[in-house]
Amino acid sequence: MTQQDSEIEIALPDWLSAFAARRSIIESVEERMAFVIAAARANVQAGTGGPFAAAVFESATGRLVSLGVNLVLHANLSVLHAEIVALTLAQRALGTYDLGGTGLPRHELVSSVEPCAMCYGAVPWSGVTRLICGARSHDARRIGFDEGPQHIDWSAALGQRGIAVRHGVMRDQAAAVLEDYVRGGGRIYNARETGVDRPALPD
Ligand SMILES: [Zn+2]
């Protein structure tokens, strides 16, 4: 194999930590979502990624633990969806892979759009006990983003694992970021829905 790096380092956009520092406690779920939607819009305006943002909060207090944005294009890494960035930063900040660990307050993930297949899978592993979604998956698909092979009833499946899901919080505002992204010529990357032409695999 070619030489492999001995560590993984991901540079975050300069503006992101300053944006996150604007708020420390956000009490209502709607205000938490509004903050996340504003971050998605800022990501587009800064040209640092797709029109998606997510944040981890302490559910009861509204303390902001981390703020992530989509960095797939910025970092050239397909897994860097906003939810993954937010969960990674939260786990780094708290020094644990389990945000639902013993002695910790309950944490929630607030995402500007419903999770794709990958991010849906990441939710139960993260330890959050609530997921708050803005725009629907349909809103992302409508502009050409691929949400992947989502579990048909992913919301109920999370519920069975003790993770409450709320849909459509400030949906119109969240969806408007998606629509403005397309209108502004934003790139729809990785849009490989079934049926799209691909080179044949070698035998
Ligand atoms: Zn995702």
Boltz pocket constraint, residues with backbone or C-beta under 6 A from the ligand:
constraints:
  - pocket:
      binder: B
      contacts: [[A, 81], [A, 82], [A, 83], [A, 115], [A, 116], [A, 117], [A, 118], [A, 119], [A, 120]]
      max_distance: 6.0
